[in-house]
Amino acid sequence: MGKITKEQYEFALARIEELLPLVDDNTPATDRNAVELTMMSDVVIDYEKEHYPIGKPTVAQLIQLSLDEKNMSQKQLAETIGVSQSRISDYVSGRAEPTLRIARMLCVTLGITPAAMLGC
């Protein structure tokens, strides 16, 4: 597929909205609407990959997202893993990177995968 224009992208988005109610898990893959939905989705995905690339979250973002998901304060996290609240603040702001020992405790406490913590 060649370069997708913004107009084609916007058309594909609008068409997906129209097609979604017509296609469900029981719709055969050969159904005209299902085929078109797949094609329009491919257009949107290709355009977004080029224009809105998603980078991997930083350690600071991972910690903040996990705190938000768990409805946990920096103070609660600090108490749980045995470091100062200012240290957690340093991690969340990106001013400091946790040591491997602390990173391991963050993974266990916050449910972050080690691969994500290491940026893999």
DRENDRENMAR-92807 format. One record per atom (N, C-alpha, C, O): x, y, z. Coordinates in steps of 0.2 Angstrom, whole numbers, padded with zeros to 4 digits, always signed. Atoms other than C-alpha are relative to their C-alpha. Layout:
BEGIN
XYZ...
***
This chain:
BEGIN
+0004-0006+0000+0000+0000+0000+0004+0006+0000+0009+0006+0004-0003-0006+0000+0006+0017-0004-0001+0005+0006-0004+0002+0011+0001-0004-0005+0007+0032+0007-0007+0002+0001-0011+0004-0004+0007-0001-0002-0010+0035+0016-0001+0007+0001+0003+0010+0006+0001-0007-0002-0016+0053+0016-0005+0001+0006-0008-0004+0008+0004-0001-0005-0025+0061+0030-0007-0001-0001-0011-0003+0003+0007+0001+0003-0041+0061+0020-0002-0007+0000-0008-0009+0002+0001+0008+0000-0040+0042+0017-0001-0002+0007-0005-0007+0008+0000+0002-0007-0036+0040+0036-0007+0002+0003-0010-0003+0006+0006-0002-0003-0051+0050+0041-0007-0004-0003-0011-0005+0000+0006+0004+0003-0063+0041+0028+0000-0007+0003-0005-0009+0005+0000+0007-0003-0057+0024+0035-0003+0000+0007-0006-0004+0009+0003-0001-0007-0061+0030+0053-0007+0000+0000-0011-0004+0003+0007-0001+0000-0078+0035+0048-0003-0006-0003-0009-0008+0000+0003+0007+0003-0081+0019+0038+0000-0005+0005-0005-0009+0005+0000+0005-0005-0076+0009+0052-0005+0000+0005-0009-0004+0007+0006-0001-0004-0089+0017+0063-0006-0003-0003-0011-0005+0001+0006+0002+0004-0102+0013+0050+0000-0008+0000-0005-0011+0000+0000+0007+0001-0096-0005+0048+0000-0004+0007-0003-0010+0007-0001+0004-0006-0093-0010+0066-0007-0003+0003-0007-0009+0005+0006+0003-0002-0112-0012+0070-0002-0006-0004-0007-0010-0002+0002+0005+0005-0114-0024+0055+0004-0006+0000+0002-0011-0003-0004+0006+0000-0100-0036+0059+0001-0002+0008+0002+0002+0012-0002+0003-0007-0098-0047+0075+0004-0006-0001+0006-0008-0006-0004+0006+0000-0089-0063+0080-0003-0005-0005+0001-0010-0007+0004+0006+0004-0102-0074+0070+0000+0002-0007-0002-0002-0011-0001-0002+0007-0099-0064+0054+0005-0004-0004+0011-0004-0002-0005+0004+0003-0090-0075+0041+0005+0005-0003+0004+0011-0004-0005-0004+0002-0073-0068+0036+0000+0002-0007+0002+0007-0009+0001-0002+0007-0078-0068+0018-0006+0005-0001-0007+0007-0007+0005-0004+0001-0093-0057+0021+0003+0007-0002+0008+0009+0000-0002-0007+0003-0092-0040+0011+0002+0005+0006+0007+0008+0005-0001-0005-0005-0093-0029+0027+0006-0002+0004+0010+0002+0006-0006+0002-0003-0080-0040+0036+0006+0001-0003+0011+0003+0000-0006-0001+0004-0068-0039+0022+0002+0008+0000+0007+0010+0001-0002-0007+0000-0070-0020+0021+0002+0002+0006+0006+0007+0007-0002-0002-0007-0069-0018+0040+0008-0002+0001+0011+0003+0003-0007+0002-0001-0052-0027+0039+0004+0005-0004+0010+0007-0002-0004-0005+0004-0046-0016+0025+0000+0007+0003+0006+0010+0003+0000-0007-0003-0051+0000+0033+0004+0000+0006+0008+0005+0008-0004+0001-0006-0043-0006+0049+0007+0000-0002+0011+0003+0002-0007+0000+0002-0027-0009+0040+0002+0007-0002+0008+0009-0001-0002-0006+0002-0027+0008+0033+0001+0005+0006+0006+0008+0006+0000-0004-0006-0030+0016+0050+0007-0002+0004+0010+0002+0006-0006+0002-0004-0016+0005+0058+0006+0003-0004+0011+0005+0000-0006-0002+0004-0003+0009+0044+0001+0008+0001+0006+0010+0002-0001-0007-0001-0007+0028+0045+0002+0002+0007+0007+0006+0008-0002-0002-0007-0006+0028+0064+0007-0002+0002+0011+0001+0006-0007+0002-0001+0010+0018+0064+0005+0005-0002+0010+0007+0001-0004-0005+0003+0018+0032+0053-0001+0006+0004+0005+0010+0005+0001-0007-0003+0010+0047+0061+0000+0001+0008+0001+0006+0010+0001+0000-0007+0007+0042+0079+0004-0006+0003+0001-0010+0007-0004+0006-0003+0021+0030+0084+0000+0000+0008+0000+0006+0011+0000+0000-0007+0020+0024+0102+0006-0003+0002+0008-0008+0001-0006+0002-0003+0036+0023+0111-0001-0004+0007-0007-0004+0009+0001+0003-0006+0039+0012+0126+0000+0004+0006+0003+0010+0006+0001-0004-0006+0034+0019+0143+0007+0000+0003+0010-0005+0004-0006+0000-0005+0049+0025+0154-0002-0003+0006-0008-0005+0008+0000+0003-0007+0052+0018+0171-0005+0004+0004-0009+0002+0007+0004-0005-0004+0044+0034+0178-0007-0001-0002-0011-0001+0003+0006+0001+0002+0029+0032+0168-0004-0007+0002-0009-0007+0004+0002+0007-0002+0027+0013+0172-0002+0001+0007-0007-0002+0009+0001+0000-0007+0028+0017+0190-0007+0004+0002-0011+0002+0005+0006-0004-0001+0015+0031+0189-0006-0003-0002-0011-0003+0001+0006+0004+0002+0003+0021+0179-0002-0005+0004-0008-0006+0006+0002+0005-0005+0004+0007+0191-0003+0002+0006-0007-0001+0009+0003-0003-0006+0001+0018+0206-0007+0002-0002-0011+0001+0003+0007-0002+0002-0014+0025+0197-0005-0006+0000-0010-0005+0002+0004+0006+0001-0021+0008+0192-0002-0003+0007-0007-0005+0008+0001+0003-0006-0019+0002+0210-0003+0005+0005-0004+0003+0011+0002-0005-0005-0025+0018+0218+0004+0001+0006+0002+0001+0011-0005+0000-0005-0009+0018+0228+0003+0007+0000+0005+0009-0005-0004-0006+0000+0000+0034+0234+0007-0002+0000+0009-0007+0001-0007+0000-0001+0018+0037+0233+0002-0002+0007+0007-0006+0008-0002+0002-0007+0019+0036+0252-0002-0007+0001+0002-0010+0005+0002+0007-0001+0010+0019+0252+0005-0004-0003+0007-0009+0000-0005+0004+0004+0022+0012+0239+0007+0001+0004+0010-0004+0005-0006+0000-0004+0037+0019+0249+0000-0004+0006+0005-0007+0008+0001+0004-0006+0031+0011+0265+0000-0007-0001+0003-0011+0002+0000+0007+0002+0028-0005+0256+0007-0003-0002+0008-0009+0000-0006+0003+0002+0045-0007+0249+0006+0002+0004+0012+0000+0003-0006-0002-0005+0055+0002+0263+0005+0005-0003+0011+0004-0001-0004-0005+0002+0061+0017+0254-0003+0007+0002-0009+0007+0004+0003-0007-0002+0058+0036+0258-0005+0002-0006-0004+0000-0012+0005-0002+0005+0043+0044+0249+0004+0005-0005+0002+0005-0011-0004-0005+0005+0056+0057+0241+0003-0004-0005+0004-0002-0010-0004+0005+0005+0065+0042+0233-0005-0002-0005-0004-0002-0011+0006+0002+0005+0048+0036+0225-0001+0006-0004-0002+0005-0010+0002-0006+0004+0045+0054+0220+0006+0001-0006+0005+0003-0011-0006+0000+0004+0063+0054+0212-0001-0005-0006+0000-0003-0012+0001+0005+0005+0058+0038+0202-0005+0002-0005-0005+0002-0011+0006-0002+0004+0041+0045+0196+0002+0006-0004-0001+0006-0010-0001-0006+0004+0048+0061+0191+0006-0001-0005+0007+0003-0010-0006+0002+0005+0063+0052+0181+0006+0003+0003+0011+0003-0001-0006-0003-0002+0076+0061+0192+0005-0006+0002+0011-0004+0002-0005+0005-0002+0083+0044+0198-0003-0007-0003-0009-0007-0004+0002+0007+0003+0082+0026+0191+0001-0005+0006+0006-0004+0010-0001+0005-0006+0079+0012+0204+0005-0005-0001+0007-0007-0007-0005+0005+0001+0092+0000+0208-0003-0007-0002-0009-0007-0002+0003+0006+0002+0090-0018+0202-0005-0003+0006-0010-0006+0005+0004+0003-0006+0084-0023+0220-0006+0004+0001-0012+0000+0002+0006-0004-0001+0072-0009+0221-0005-0001-0006-0011-0002-0005+0004+0001+0006+0066-0012+0203-0004-0007+0001-0010-0007-0001+0004+0006-0001+0062-0030+0208-0006+0001+0005-0011-0002+0003+0005-0002-0005+0052-0024+0223-0006+0003-0003-0012+0002-0002+0005-0004+0003+0043-0012+0212-0004-0005-0005-0010-0004-0005+0003+0005+0005+0039-0026+0199-0005-0004+0004-0011-0005+0002+0004+0004-0004+0032-0037+0213-0006+0004+0003-0012+0002+0003+0005-0004-0003+0022-0023+0222-0005+0002-0005-0011+0003-0003+0005-0003+0005+0015-0015+0207-0002-0004-0006-0007-0002-0010+0002+0005+0006+0013-0030+0195+0003+0002-0006+0000+0001-0011-0003-0002+0007+0025-0023+0182+0004-0006-0002+0008-0009+0002-0005+0005+0002+0034-0036+0172+0007+0002+0000+0008+0008-0002-0007-0002+0000+0053-0036+0173+0002+0002-0007+0006+0007-0007-0002-0002+0007+0054-0035+0154-0002+0007-0001+0002+0011-0004+0002-0007+0001+0044-0019+0154+0004+0005+0004+0006+0010+0002-0004-0004-0005+0054-0012+0169+0007+0001-0003+0010+0006-0003-0007-0001+0003+0070-0015+0159-0001+0003-0007+0004+0004-0010+0001-0004+0007+0062-0007+0143+0001-0005-0006+0002-0003-0011+0000+0005+0006+0062-0023+0133-0007+0000-0004-0007-0004-0009
***
